[in-house]
Amino acid sequence: MTACGALEQGDLRAECAKIQFPTLCVVGDEDGSTPVATVRGLASAIGRARFEIIAGAGHIPSIEKPDQLRALIEAHARGAAA
């Protein structure tokens, strides 16, 4: 099994439900490795998750859309600190 296959087959929802901290879940709308539906499902399993989609990004938004990702992280950090 490839790494992408393992990600696709893995079911981490039970573990995610244990996360008790504000969490930012970000996905690129063109991500083929961890598609939007997968990340949305994981985010919904985390009680205090914020889910965001970056348009035009694939699997590595830190390289593909760094300014958009940075803005999301900064906004999340400000909210988590409040």
C-alpha positions in Angstrom: 0.0 0.0 0.0 1.3 3.5 -0.9 1.3 6.4 1.6 -1.6 7.9 -0.2 -3.5 4.6 -0.1 -2.9 4.4 3.6 -4.3 7.9 4.1 -7.3 7.0 2.0 -8.0 3.8 3.9 -7.2 5.1 7.4 -10.1 6.0 9.6 -8.9 8.4 12.3 -12.3 9.8 13.3 -12.2 8.1 16.7 -8.8 9.5 17.5 -9.8 12.9 16.2 -12.7 13.0 18.6 -10.2 13.0 21.5 -8.7 16.4 20.4 -9.9 19.0 22.8 -8.1 22.1 21.5 -9.0 24.6 18.8 -7.9 23.0 15.6 -7.5 24.4 12.1 -8.1 21.9 9.3 -7.0 23.2 5.9 -7.3 21.5 2.5 -6.6 22.6 -1.1 -9.6 22.1 -3.3 -7.4 20.3 -5.8 -5.8 17.9 -3.3 -5.9 14.4 -4.7 -4.1 12.8 -1.7 -6.4 14.0 1.1 -9.5 15.3 -0.7 -11.9 17.9 0.6 -14.4 15.3 1.8 -11.8 13.5 3.8 -10.5 16.6 5.6 -14.1 17.8 6.1 -14.9 14.5 7.7 -11.9 14.7 10.0 -12.7 18.2 11.0 -16.2 17.3 11.8 -14.9 14.6 14.2 -12.9 17.3 16.1 -15.1 19.2 18.5 -13.4 22.6 18.2 -12.2 22.4 14.6 -12.4 25.2 12.0 -12.5 23.8 8.4 -11.1 25.9 5.5 -10.6 25.2 1.8 -8.0 27.0 -0.2 -9.1 27.4 -3.8 -6.5 26.5 -6.4 -4.3 24.6 -4.0 -3.4 21.0 -4.2 -1.7 18.9 -1.4 0.9 21.5 -0.4 -0.8 24.9 0.1 2.2 26.1 2.0 4.1 26.2 -1.3 1.1 26.7 -3.7 -0.8 29.4 -1.8 1.5 30.5 1.1 -0.2 33.9 1.7 -3.7 32.4 1.9 -2.5 29.7 4.3 -0.6 32.2 6.4 -3.7 34.4 6.8 -5.8 31.4 7.9 -3.1 30.3 10.4 -2.8 33.9 11.8 -6.6 34.3 12.1 -6.8 30.9 13.8 -4.0 31.7 16.2 -5.6 35.0 17.2 -8.9 33.3 17.8 -7.4 30.4 19.8 -5.5 32.9 22.0 -8.7 34.8 22.8 
